[in-house]
């Protein structure tokens, strides 16, 4: 017997022994661990490859294992996969393929400070609370408020505690800065919810509009997921309430100046000033014990002058550490020279400001300028190139200055990016207002906005068909997409700013350049908003040609990305009217093509065919082959909707051949277009009952989408592939494929698509001997994934699920 099989048997046997010792049935253990009875049964029999770590941890928790017993249990579960193994029981309780992409859980906690001082008692209490939460102890508070004055170390404590507690929260860790003391006001709860939803994998295009809907979706996604959520710098109870996770196994750590007494059931932990001894320990950890021991009186004076505020002590210590030639007494004398500021140092907010002043005055002029100007950047984090633009310097100089600011303790790092703490940003903005004239500040802001708009346009043009890219700062379209994704918070803010300030030509140029990127990344950004800004700018600039182009883009975004068919038709009707008015046959043809796509969706196949034929004719007249094939592809979909599958297949084969040979699209665009044509051809073949050929097309499309990172399209391809296998009677393979699609949808946080996939899996389980119980559980999960979502198709599926569950 292979060694790995022996170990599997050992794990299964141990699992069964521990379960029986605790007098638990398989059903009871499954319920306690959030698993399935079938999964427990298969593990105990040794038929499962190494279970997922999350599954093992949840089982250990359910069995109340600790210490050496827990370590042995987890170790026995770590088995190398065998080449012949095809599937495992996942946390989704359905078989998944061997090559299924891992579902990435969020891990957003910033780097923890290594020298937290004076907080051991609070850390112990937080650990005890977390243990009670994860153990499901009744009446355990799941919200903790760490409160106290600015500079008291609330954020540092929350992050350190988060890192210590994170192993108990297998669903991940979320971190949101609520900017409660920001000069621009706190983060709106709706925006904070949007950030949380994106962190859980919800694409921008699927984030609901209203606060209530966003809150409902967040509660749905966190209902059965053990999460640690850190809500930093809260402003009020009203800001925090919508952001609290719904799961009983979740813990929220909230930091705020106030105790937030209106939060019912929360545990409130006030943070006090450091004791003199703790202050000395913190200084010694930063500067070195020998250096502090050499000047004990000066060290005590320094802690006192810093008001025993941890942030002030830390900044003072960082300056000493970065200037080994300074004595502690020299820094004390420097603080004494600032008499008014020393008074402020003992007065809460002014104490933080004074501590920053000590650090700021030691910066060289360029680093100080970078510090001030970086406060103009709208996003939460930034790269050196953007800082160079706003500071009016080179990228190399900006990068060196940013590292100096990190050393000075006034800037945080996030990988290769940088971020202000909100109080530090406030101080930087104050220095900017005090030291630079209004015209200089305006010029710096305009430089930043202009740079972001130029770079965004350059990135978008990397996806444009047949365009010269010699002067682009990006090597290829993938590099451009990477930049657009990471800088979305900054370039979208710049676009909004340009729109508000009437920079119509810039807004039109950028939004037009982003079209082909949006086509390849349809569910990644808020394209309806972006193209709406473009339409308004084109109209304000008096450019009907640009307006027609952008109305077509907007119509596409509304129906394809947001499922708003009626609104999409309204935009496309106006585009068609404008295009005909100015004689732009290309935009007229695109408007007809997009309108036909909506007609297919709403069941008007005859109208769709007519529109597509007219569009194909127009594109052919002007010699635009790319548009002609795009319209022909939609025409094929319309024919298929009318049951004319053979005609549709002929069209889609021609389109597929075109995209395979010199279409002029960017590399990513060509791959996405080919994958889409394969999906259409697969649907045609399925309509003709040629399920094997359809499955082959879906499998090929899946590989293409995976290669270019189009995850949502990949999930759709796998889903259809699984349905094709189901039609072929290959039940196990179908379940494997649908399980993979389910995993991708879960990673993207697409509850509606998860529900459809679970429903398909339930049908498979119900057809198997003895699978009625599994089918019921899958239907229950599908109903749960429908959650609080509201759309006609969701309501239909919800009613079907309830009816079928009632029949069991």
N, C-alpha and C positions, 0 to 999 in steps of 0.2 A: 504494500500500500504506500503511495507517495507520502512524503513527509507532510506536505500541505494538507492532504486529506485527513491525516491523523490529527493535525491541529484543528481542523474544522470540527472533527468529531469531538475533540476535547472541549471546544468552545460550546458546541451544541449541548453536550452532556452537562457542562457546567451551568449553562443557562437553565436547563431543565431542573437540575438539582437545586439551584438557588430558588427557582420559582416554587418548587414543591416545599422546600424548607419554610418559605414564607406563606404557604397555604394559599397560593394564588392559582386561579385557573388561567388558561391561556387567554380567555376573553378578558379577564380582569387585568392581566399584565399588559395586554394590547391596549386597553383603554388608558391605563396609567402612563404608558410610554408613548401614546399617540401613534401607535403602529397598527398593524392589522393582525387578526388571528392567523390568517394564512402565513404572514411573514414570520410570526413566532413559531408556528408549527414547522415551517421549512427550515428555520435556523436550528431548532432543536433536533431535527433529523439530519443535520449536516449537509443539506442540499443547497445551501446558499454560499456563494463566494464571500470573501471578506465583507461584512456589512459596512455600510457607510459609518463614518466616525460619529456623525450626529445621532444615528440610530443607536449605536452602542452606548453613547453618553446618556441618552434618554432612558435606555434600558437600565443602565447602572443607577440612575436617579430613581427610577421606579422601584428597583430592588433595594434601595437604600444602602448601596455599597459605599464604603469609604476606606481610605488608607491602602494597605497592601492588597486587600481583597478586591478593591476597585481597580488597582493597577494591574493585577493578574487578569481580571476579567477583560479589560481593554486590550491588554497585550495579546491575549489569545485570539482576539478578533482580527488582529492584523495579519492577514494571510496574503501572500502574493497570488495574483490572479493566474489561473491556468489558461493556456492557449485555447483549450476546447470549451471553456466556459462562455456562454452566450448572454446570460442575463443575471440580474441580481434583484433582490427585493429592495426597492428604494423607499425613501421617506414618503413618496407619493403613493405607496402601496400598489404600484403597478409595475410590470416588468419593463426595464429600460435597456437600450442597447449598450454593448460594451464600450462603444466610442462616444457615448452621450457626453456633450459638453457639461462640465461641472457648473452647478448653479452657484454663482458667486454671491456670498453674503456680504453686506456692507461692513466695513471696518474703518469708520471715519474719525476715530479719536485722534486728535493731534498727538505729537510726541510728548510723553510725560516728562516732567522735570525729574532729574535723578536725585534731587537733594531736598525734597519736601521736609519741612521741619515743623514740629509742634502740633501735628495733626494725627498722631497715632490713635488717640482715643476715638476720634470721629471715624477714622478708617475702620477700626474694629467694629464699631456700631453699624457702619454701612455693610460690612461683610456679613454680619449676623442678619441684617434685614434682607440682603440678597439671598442668603441661604433659605430663609423662611419663604420668600417669594417663589424660588425655584422648586422648593419642596411642596408647594401648594398648601402651606399652612393657612387655615382659615383666619379671617380678620387681620391679615397682614397688610400693612400699607404698601402700596406700589408706587407712591410718589414721595420723593424726598426733596425738600427745599433747603438748599444751602444759602443762607442769607447773611448779609453784613455790608459794611461800607465799602466804597471803591478801594481797590488796592489790598483788600484783606486776604486775597488768595483763593477766592471762590472757584475760579476756573481751573487753577492749578490743582486744587484738591479734587475737583470733579473728574478731571482727566486722569489723575493718578488712580483714584478709586475706580474709574471706568476700566482702566487696564487690568487692575487686580481682579475685578469682578467679571470681566468679559468671558473667561472660560465657562462660566455658568449660563451664558446666554448664547446658545448655538445659532440663533437666528440672525445674529450680527449686532453691531453697535452703530447707532446713528448719532450725529453731532450737528447741532444747528446753533449758530450765533444769532440770537434774536435782537441784538443791537439796541437793548433797552435804553442806553444812554447816548445813542447816536445823535449828532446835531440835526440830522435829517429825519429824526423820529424813528421809533422802533419798527422792526419788520412786521408787515401786515400778516396776520395769521394765515390768510389765504396763500400768500407767497411762501411762507414757511412750510405750509402743507405741500405746496407744489415741489419744493426742494426735497422734502421727505419722500414724496411719491417717486420722484426721479431717482433718489438713492435706492429705493426698493425696486427699481427697474421699469417704472412706468414711463414710456416715451412722452416727450413734451406734447405731442399731438393728441395724446389720450388723457392728459390731465384735465379733469372737469373744470368748468368755468367758475362756478360759485363756491363760496366757502363751505356751505352745507354739503355739497356734492363731494368736494375734496375730502372733507372730514369723514363722510360716509365711506369713501373708497379707502382711506387710510385705516379706518377701523376694520373694514373687511379684510384688508391685507395683513393686519396685525392680530387678528382674532385668535389664530392658533400658531403664532410664531413667537418663540421666546426672544425678546429684544431688550437691549439696554439702550435707552434714549437719553442723551444729555442735551438739555435745553439751556443754553448758556445766555447769561445777561438778559433775563426776562424783564419785561416792563410792568406787566400786570397779570392778574388772574385771567382776564378776558383773552389776553394773548396766548396764555398757556393752555387753557382748557381744550381747545380743538386739537391740540398737538399731542395729547396723551394717548398712548397706545391702548388697544382694547383688550389684549390678551391677559389672562390671569398670570401667565408666566413672564410678564414684562415688568421692567422697573424703569422709572423715569427719575433722573437726577436733574433738578432745576436749580440754577443759580440766579440770585436776584438781590438787589439792595434791601428790599422789603421782605418780610416773612410770608407774604401772600396768604394772609389769614382766611381769605375767601375760598381757598382750595380745600374742599371738604375731604377729610380723611388723610391729609398729607402729614408726614413727619417733618417737623421743622428743626433744623440744626443750625443755631447761630454760630458764626465764626468770630472768635475773639482776636485781639492783637496778640502778637508773639510775646512770650515772656522774654525777659532779657537773656536768659540762658538759651532759649530756642533761637533768638536772633543771632547770638554768637555762633551757635552751631551752624546756622545757615551761612553766615559769612565764612566760617572755616571751611565748609564744604565747597564754597565757590573759590575762595582765595587761597586756601591752604592752611592747615592747622598751625604750622610753624609760624607763618606770617602773623596770624591773629594772636598767637601766644606771645609773640615778641612785643606787642602793643595792646595789652588787655584793656587798659583804661580808655585808649583811643577807640578801640573796638566797641566798648560799651557806649561811648559817646556817639559813635556813628549810628548804632542801633537806636538810640534815643532820638537823635536828630531826624532819623527816618520815620519817626512816629511809631516804631515797631510794626509798621505796615510791611507785610511780606514782599509786596511788589517793589516798594521803595528800597528795602534792604537788598533785594536781589539785584536791582539796577546798580546800586552803589557797589555791591560786590563784583558785578561784571566789569565795571570800570576799573576797579583795582586789579582784577585778574588780567585784563587786557593791557594794563600799564604797570608792569612789574617794577618800574623805577619809582613809582609813587609809594610813599608811606601811608599808612592808615591815617596818621595824624595830619598829613598834608590834605587828604580829602576832607577830614573834619574841618580844617581851617577853611577850605574852599566853601563848604556849606555855611560856616559862620560868617563869611564875607557876604553872603546873600541874606541879610538880616530879615528883610520882609519875606523872603521866600522861606527862610527857616521858620518864621512864625506860621506861614501857610503849611509847612511840612507837618505840623501837629494838628491840622484842621481838616482832616478827611480828604476831600477832593483836591484841595490845594496841595496836600502832601504828595499825592501822586504826581501832580504837575511839577512840583519842585524837584522830585526825584528824576523825572524825565529831563528837566532843565540841566541837571548836573551832567547827564549823559549827552544831551544834545550839544552843549557848549564845547565838548571835547572833539566833536566831529570836524574833519577838514571841510572847507567851504563846499566842495562838490558833493561830498556825502551828505552834508546838511541840506543841500539843494535837492538831492534825490529824495531824501526823507520827506521834505515839505511837499514836493511836487507829486510824489506817489500817492498822496492823500486824495488827489483828484480822480484817481482811477475808480470807475464805478463798480467793478466786480469785487467779489470777496477775495480773489487771489489774482496774481499777475506774474508775468515773465519779465526777464531783464530787457528784452527788446521793446516792450511797451513802456517800461520805465524810462528807457533811453529816449523814447519819443516825447514823453511828457516833460522830461528834465532837459531836453535839448542837448544831449550828449551822445557818445558812442555806446554801443551795446556792451563793449568790454569795460568801459568806465562804469556804466550802470551796474554791471554784474559785480565788480569789485566793491562798489559802494554798498550794494545790498548785503554782501557778505559781512562788511564792516558793521552794518546795522544789526545783523544777526548777532554778531559778537557783542555788540553793545547792549543786547537784550531788548531792543525796541522793535524787532521784527521777528516773525515766526517763519519757519520753512515748512513747505508741503511738498516733499520730493524735490523737484527742480523748480518749484514755484515759491512765491513769497506771499505773506499775508500779515496784515495789521491786526493786533488786538484792538477792540473798539476804542478803548481809552487812549491807546497810543495814536490811533488815527485822529482822534479828537485833538490831541496835543499837536500833531503834525499840521492839522488844518489851522489851528490857532497860530502856529509859527508862520505858516504861509500867509495868513491875513496880516500878521504883524510886520513881516519883513519884506513882502513883495507888494508892489503897487497893483491896483486893480487891472491896469492894462497888461501887466506881466502875467497875472493869473489868468486873464481871459486868453491871452496868446498861448499860454501853456495848455490850457484846456482845449483850445481849437487845434493845437498841434496833435494832441492825443486823439481827438475825434477824427481828424483828418487821416492820421496814420492808421487807425483802426479801419476806417472806411476803405482806404487804399488797399490794405492788406487783405481785407475781406473780399474785395472785388478781385484781387489777384488770385486768391484761393479759389473763388468761384469759377473763374475763367479756366482753371485747370481741368474742369469737367466739360467745357464748351466744345462742341464738335468742330474739328478743323480750325483751330485758332493758334496763332503764334504764341509760344510760351517762353521765348528766349529770355525776356526780362523778368520772369517770375522768380521770386525768392524760394519757390517750392520745387523740389526735384521731380515730383510726380503728383498725380491726383490723390494718392493715399496720404502723402505728407500734408497736402492741402486739407484733406478731410480731418486729419488728426488735429491740425491747428484750429480749424473751424469748430470742432467739438470742444476742445479745451478752452477756447476763448469765447464761447458763445455768450457768457454773461457780460463780457466787455463789448464785443462787436454789436450785439443786439441793443445794448444800452446806448452805444454811439449812434446807431441807426435811429433810435427813438429820439435822441437829442438832436440829430440833424433834421429830423422831420419837424420837431417842435420849433426849431430856429429857422425854418424856411430854406434849408439847403436842398432844394428840390432836385437839382441836377445830380447831386451826390447820391441822394436816396434812390432815384431812378436807376442810376448806373449800377449801384450795388445790388439792388433787388433783381434787376435783369440778369446780372452776372451769376446770381445764385440759383437760377432756374434748373440747370442740368445737375447741379449738386443736389438740389431738393429732389429731383427725380430718382437719384440713386440713394437718397437718405430720407425717404418719405415720412418716416415715423420718428424722426430724431429731433425736430425743432418745430416751433409754432409757425408753420408756413402760412396759415391764413392771416395771422397778424402781420408777418413780414411783407407779404404781397399786398395786403391792405394799405400799408404805409406807402408802398410803391405806387399803387393806383392813385392815392390821394396826392402824392407828390407830382405825378404826371399830369393830373387834372389841374393842379395849382400852377404848374409850369406852362399850361396851355399846349400840351403835346398829345394830341389824340392818338397818334401812332404808338407812343409808349404806353398810353393808357389802355389801348386795345390789347397790346402784348401782355401787360400786367393783369388785366382783367381775365385773360385766359389762364394765367398762372393761378390767380385767385380762385377761379371756378374749379380748377383741378384740385387745389388745396382743400376747398370746402367739401367736395364730394369724396375725394380719395382718402384724404387724411382725417377728416372729421365726420364723415358719413352724413353731411348736411346737404342732401341732394337738391332740395328746393332752393336753398341759398346759392348753391353752385350754379343752378340753372339761371338764376337772376343775374349773376355776374357774367355768365357766358352769353346771355341774350344781349346785354349791353356791349360786350366785346364784338359780337357779330354785327350789331347795328353800327358801331364805330368803324369796324373794318370795311364794311360795305360803303359807308359814307366817304371814306378817304381812299377807297379803291385798293386796299391792302388784301390781296387774295390769299397770301400766306396766313395771315391772322384769321381771315374768314374761314379758311380750311381748318385751322386748329380749333376754332370755336365750334365748328360743326362736329369735329372729331370728339372733343370733350363732351359736348352735348349728347352725342350718340352713346358714350359710355354711361352717362346718367340714365338715358332711356333704357338701356339694358338692365340697369339696376331696378328700375321701377316697373319693368315688365312691358315696355313699349318697343318690342323687338323690330316691328315693321318700320317704325319711324327711325330707329337706330340704323337699319340697313340703308334707308334712303339718305340719311345725313352722311353716312360713311362713303357712299358712292359719289356723292357730290364733292366731299372732301378729297377723295382720291383723285377725282378729275381735276380739281383745282391745283393740287400739289403737282400732278403730272404736267399741267400746262406751264407751270413756272419752273419745272425741272428740279424740284426739291425731293429727292429720292427718300431722304430720311423721314420727312413728313408723310410721303406717300405710303411707306411701309408701316408707319405708326397708325395711320388711318385704316390701312388694310387689316392690321391686327385687330383693331376694334370691330371692323366689319365682320371678321371671322367670329368674334364673340357674339355679335348680334345674330349671325346665321345659326350658331350653335344654340342660342336662346330660343330660336324658332324650330329647333329640332333638325336643322339641315347640317348635320355633323360632317358629312363627307365633303361638302363644299367648304365648310369652315376649316377642315383639316388641310385641304389643298392650299388655301390662303395662308394658313399658319406655317406650312412647310416653306412656302416662298419667302415669307417674312424671316423665318429662321435662317434660311440660306443667305439672305441679305445681311443680317447682323453678323454672320460668320465671315463675311468678306468685304472689308473696306467700307464700313458704314460711316466712318469718320468720327465716331464717338470716342470718348476717352476710354482708357482701359477698363475702369470700373463701370462706366456707362454701358459699354458693349457687353460686358459680362451680365449685368443686370437685365439688359434688353434681351439677350439670348435666353437667359433663365425664364423671363416672362413669356417669351414665345413658346418655350418648351412646356411651361405650365398650361398655356392655352391649347397647345396641340394635345397634351395629355388629357385635357377635359374633353376635347373632340373625340379622341379614341375611346375614352370611357363612355361617352354618349352612344357610341356605336357598339358597345359591349366588348371592345378589344382591351380587356383589363390588363393583360400582360404587357402589351405595348404602352398602355397608359402608365403603368407602374414604372417602366423603364424611363419614360420621359420625366416623370416626377423625380426619380432617383438622380438623373443627370442634372436637373435643375437644382436639386438640393446641393449637389457638390459645387455648382457654380456660385450659388448664394453664400455658401459657407466660405468659399475662397475670398470673396470680396467683403465679407462681414455684414451682409444684409440679413441679420438674424431673424427679423420678422418674416421675411420672404422665405427663408430657410425653414422656419417652423411650419409655414403654410405648405411648402413642398413635401415635408415629411408627413404632415397630416393627410394630405391627399394620397400620398404613397401608401400609408396605412389603410386608408379606405379602399384603395385598389386591391391590396392584398386581402382585405376582408372579403371583397367580392369574389376573389379567386379561391376562397375557402382556406387560405393559409392563416389560420387563426393565431398561432403563436407568433409568426413574423409580423402580423398586423398589430398585435398587442405590443410587440417590441417597438415598432415604428411609432405608434400612437403614444407610447410612453416617452419616447424621445421628443416628440412634438410637445407633449405636456411639460417636459422639463424646460424646454426653451420658452414656452409661453409663461411659465412660472418665473423664469429668470427675468423676463421682460415685464412681469406683473401685468398680464393681460387676462383678468378674471373671466371675461366673456369667452375668449378662445379656450381657456382652460376648461370652462364649463362644457363647451361643445366636445372637446376631446374626451373629457371624463364620461360624457354621455355615450360617445362611441365605444369607449372601453367597457362601459356597463353592458352594452348590447353584446359585446364579445363574451364577457363573463357570463351573461345570462344564458348564452347558447351552450356553454360547457356543462358537463355533468357535475352536479353539486355546486354550481357556481352562483346559485341564487343569492346567497348571503353576500358574496363579494359584489354582485351586481347592485344589490341594494345599497351597500356602503358607497359604491362609486356614484350612484345617483344622488345620494345624500350629499356627497362632496360636490357634485356638480351644482346642486341646488344652493349649497353654501357659497360657491364661487360666484353665483349670480348675485349674491349679497344684496347690496343696496343700489346696484346699477339699475338704470331705468331706460329702456328702449323697446320698441315693438317686438323685435326678435327675441330680446331677453325675456319679456313678459310671456311670449309664446312658449319658449323652452321651460320657463319656470312653471307654467301651468301644466305642461306635459309631464314634467318630473313629479309634480305633486300628485297628479292623477295616477301615474304608474306606481309611485310609492304607496299610495292608498290601496292599490290593488294587491299588494303583497300580503 
